[in-house]
Amino acid sequence: DDAERRGDRFTATTLSRAFNIVWLAAEGPDAARLQLRRATWVPIESGFHLQHWYALRANAELALYEGRVREGFDDFSRELDRLHRSTLSRAVQAVRGEALWLHGRLIVALRKELKSPRRHRRKLARISRKLASEKGRRYLDAWSAMLRASIAMVEDRREDARLETVVAMGRCHETGMLLYERSLRWAHGRVLGPLEGRAWRQDAISKLQRDGCLDPERVLSIYMP
């Protein structure tokens, strides 16, 4: 709001795209979409800029939230080549790593929707290896562990999923990534089953509810589909 009052369209656009999850969690998908539409600063068409990445991520996570998995996967895939060819992807490790993680999450969600755990298996394994090869930042280790846990879950490797969710929880806790840690507690509860895992799931849900989240399970499923 302050950026808009000052007429700073660049900052207003960057914030509405980079932190779109805030509107999605607190006010729902319509509010999140409105923020994306209100973005009035448009980067030059040549190249792929940070604002392009923020919009791509926001729209993909919005699709995961709403269950529009195929649409979200197709839209993301169409823009992926532009991202890979960009200086942004080559120069900014955080963007490169998060793009791999998001691509992996979309494939996991697609495999669940199609009830085809073997579909895209090699592609998903390749993405997981690439993400694991990104070194030097603890948040990258956390994303890599989260993706491994998601893959184990969708492939119904229950013991692997149980161990990987615990490992990933520890990585997220170390880096102060609370929302991701909560998504892992929720996922760990799903792995443990309806009775044994109930306390884990409810703990994650109740913490998001106290933070004002409208639909905690949908938000948590964005990160652990």
C-alpha positions as CSV (number, residue, x, y, z in Angstrom):
1,D,0.0,0.0,0.0
2,D,2.8,2.4,0.8
3,A,4.5,1.7,-2.5
4,E,1.2,2.3,-4.3
5,R,0.6,5.6,-2.5
6,R,4.1,6.8,-3.6
7,G,3.4,5.7,-7.1
8,D,6.3,3.2,-7.0
9,R,4.9,0.7,-9.4
10,F,8.1,-1.3,-9.6
11,T,8.1,-2.0,-5.8
12,A,4.3,-2.6,-5.7
13,T,4.5,-5.1,-8.6
14,T,7.5,-6.9,-7.1
15,L,5.9,-7.3,-3.7
16,S,2.5,-8.4,-5.0
17,R,4.2,-11.2,-7.0
18,A,7.0,-12.2,-4.6
19,F,4.7,-12.4,-1.6
20,N,1.5,-13.5,-3.3
21,I,1.3,-16.5,-0.9
22,V,0.4,-14.0,1.8
23,W,-2.8,-13.0,0.1
24,L,-3.5,-16.6,-0.9
25,A,-3.2,-17.9,2.6
26,A,-5.0,-15.0,4.4
27,E,-7.7,-14.1,1.9
28,G,-8.0,-16.9,-0.7
29,P,-7.3,-17.4,-4.4
30,D,-9.5,-14.5,-5.7
31,A,-7.5,-12.0,-3.6
32,A,-4.2,-13.5,-4.7
33,R,-5.3,-13.3,-8.4
34,L,-6.4,-9.7,-7.8
35,Q,-2.9,-8.8,-6.5
36,L,-1.3,-10.3,-9.6
37,R,-3.7,-8.4,-11.9
38,R,-3.0,-5.1,-10.1
39,A,0.7,-5.4,-10.9
40,T,1.1,-2.4,-13.3
41,W,4.9,-2.3,-13.8
42,V,5.8,-4.6,-16.8
43,P,9.4,-5.5,-17.4
44,I,10.8,-5.2,-20.9
45,E,9.9,-8.2,-23.0
46,S,13.4,-9.2,-23.8
47,G,14.9,-11.5,-21.3
48,F,13.5,-13.1,-18.2
49,H,13.5,-10.9,-15.1
50,L,13.0,-11.5,-11.4
51,Q,9.4,-10.2,-11.7
52,H,8.7,-12.7,-14.4
53,W,9.9,-15.5,-12.0
54,Y,7.8,-14.2,-9.1
55,A,4.7,-14.2,-11.3
56,L,5.5,-17.7,-12.7
57,R,5.9,-19.0,-9.2
58,A,2.8,-17.3,-7.8
59,N,0.6,-18.7,-10.7
60,A,2.0,-22.2,-10.3
61,E,1.3,-22.2,-6.5
62,L,-2.1,-20.8,-7.1
63,A,-2.8,-23.7,-9.4
64,L,-1.6,-26.2,-6.8
65,Y,-3.8,-24.6,-4.2
66,E,-6.9,-24.8,-6.4
67,G,-6.2,-28.3,-7.7
68,R,-5.7,-27.1,-11.3
69,V,-2.6,-29.3,-11.5
70,R,-2.6,-30.1,-15.2
71,E,-3.1,-26.4,-16.1
72,G,-0.4,-25.3,-13.7
73,F,2.0,-27.9,-14.9
74,D,1.4,-26.9,-18.6
75,D,1.7,-23.2,-17.9
76,F,4.9,-23.6,-15.9
77,S,6.4,-25.9,-18.5
78,R,5.8,-23.4,-21.3
79,E,7.8,-20.7,-19.5
80,L,10.6,-23.0,-18.3
81,D,12.7,-22.8,-21.4
82,R,12.7,-19.0,-21.1
83,L,13.8,-19.2,-17.5
84,H,16.6,-21.8,-18.3
85,R,18.0,-19.6,-21.1
86,S,18.0,-16.5,-19.0
87,T,20.9,-14.9,-17.2
88,L,18.7,-14.9,-14.1
89,S,18.7,-18.7,-13.9
90,R,22.4,-18.9,-14.5
91,A,23.4,-16.1,-12.1
92,V,20.9,-16.5,-9.2
93,Q,21.2,-19.9,-7.5
94,A,18.1,-19.3,-5.3
95,V,15.9,-18.9,-8.4
96,R,17.5,-21.9,-10.2
97,G,17.1,-24.1,-7.1
98,E,13.5,-23.0,-6.3
99,A,12.5,-23.5,-10.0
100,L,13.7,-27.1,-9.8
101,W,11.8,-27.6,-6.5
102,L,8.6,-26.1,-8.0
103,H,8.9,-28.2,-11.1
104,G,9.3,-31.3,-9.0
105,R,6.3,-30.4,-6.9
106,L,4.1,-29.9,-10.0
107,I,5.1,-33.3,-11.3
108,V,4.4,-35.0,-8.0
109,A,1.0,-33.4,-7.9
110,L,0.3,-34.4,-11.5
111,R,1.3,-38.0,-10.8
112,K,-1.1,-38.1,-7.9
113,E,-3.9,-36.6,-9.9
114,L,-3.4,-39.1,-12.8
115,K,-3.0,-41.9,-10.2
116,S,0.1,-42.9,-12.2
117,P,3.0,-43.1,-9.8
118,R,5.4,-44.2,-12.5
119,R,4.6,-41.3,-15.0
120,H,7.4,-38.8,-15.4
121,R,9.5,-40.9,-13.0
122,R,12.8,-40.4,-14.8
123,K,12.2,-36.7,-15.3
124,L,11.4,-36.3,-11.6
125,A,14.5,-38.3,-10.6
126,R,16.6,-36.0,-12.8
127,I,15.2,-32.9,-11.3
128,S,15.8,-34.3,-7.8
129,R,19.5,-35.0,-8.7
130,K,19.9,-31.5,-10.1
131,L,18.5,-29.9,-7.0
132,A,20.7,-32.1,-4.8
133,S,23.7,-30.9,-6.8
134,E,23.0,-27.3,-5.9
135,K,25.3,-26.7,-2.9
136,G,26.3,-23.9,-0.6
137,R,23.0,-22.8,0.9
138,R,21.1,-24.6,3.7
139,Y,17.7,-23.7,2.1
140,L,18.7,-25.6,-1.0
141,D,19.4,-28.7,1.2
142,A,15.9,-28.2,2.7
143,W,14.2,-28.0,-0.6
144,S,16.0,-31.0,-1.9
145,A,15.0,-33.0,1.2
146,M,11.4,-31.9,0.8
147,L,11.3,-33.0,-2.8
148,R,12.8,-36.4,-1.9
149,A,10.1,-36.8,0.8
150,S,7.4,-35.9,-1.7
151,I,8.7,-38.4,-4.2
152,A,8.8,-41.2,-1.6
153,M,5.2,-40.4,-0.7
154,V,3.8,-40.4,-4.2
155,E,5.6,-43.7,-4.9
156,D,4.2,-45.1,-1.7
157,R,7.6,-45.9,-0.2
158,R,6.2,-45.4,3.3
159,E,9.4,-46.1,5.3
160,D,11.5,-43.8,3.0
161,A,8.8,-41.2,3.2
162,R,8.7,-41.4,7.0
163,L,12.5,-40.9,7.2
164,E,12.7,-38.2,4.5
165,T,10.0,-36.1,6.1
166,V,11.9,-36.2,9.4
167,V,15.2,-35.3,7.7
168,A,13.5,-32.4,5.8
169,M,11.8,-31.1,9.0
170,G,15.2,-30.9,10.6
171,R,16.6,-29.0,7.6
172,C,13.8,-26.5,7.6
173,H,14.0,-26.0,11.4
174,E,17.7,-25.2,11.1
175,T,17.0,-22.5,8.5
176,G,13.9,-21.1,10.2
177,M,11.6,-22.0,7.4
178,L,8.5,-22.4,9.6
179,L,5.9,-22.7,6.9
180,Y,7.8,-25.4,5.2
181,E,8.4,-27.2,8.5
182,R,4.7,-27.1,9.2
183,S,4.0,-28.6,5.7
184,L,6.3,-31.4,6.6
185,R,4.7,-32.1,9.9
186,W,1.4,-32.3,8.1
187,A,2.9,-34.6,5.4
188,H,4.6,-36.8,8.1
189,G,1.1,-37.2,9.7
190,R,-0.2,-38.4,6.3
191,V,2.5,-40.9,6.1
192,L,1.9,-42.3,9.6
193,G,-1.8,-42.8,8.8
194,P,-5.2,-41.6,10.2
195,L,-4.7,-42.5,13.8
196,E,-1.0,-42.3,14.5
197,G,-0.5,-39.2,12.3
198,R,-3.5,-37.3,13.5
199,A,-1.6,-35.2,16.1
200,W,1.1,-34.3,13.6
201,R,-1.5,-33.1,11.0
202,Q,-3.6,-31.2,13.5
203,D,-0.6,-29.5,15.0
204,A,0.4,-28.1,11.6
205,I,-3.2,-27.1,10.7
206,S,-3.9,-25.4,14.1
207,K,-0.7,-23.3,13.8
208,L,-1.7,-21.9,10.4
209,Q,-5.2,-21.3,11.7
210,R,-3.8,-19.2,14.5
211,D,-1.9,-17.2,11.9
212,G,-5.1,-16.4,10.1
213,C,-4.9,-18.9,7.3
214,L,-8.3,-19.6,5.6
215,D,-7.6,-23.1,4.4
216,P,-4.5,-24.5,6.0
217,E,-4.5,-27.9,4.3
218,R,-4.6,-26.4,0.8
219,V,-1.7,-24.1,1.7
220,L,0.3,-27.0,3.2
221,S,-0.3,-29.1,0.0
222,I,1.4,-26.4,-2.1
223,Y,4.7,-27.4,-0.6
224,M,4.0,-31.1,0.1
225,P,1.5,-32.2,-2.6
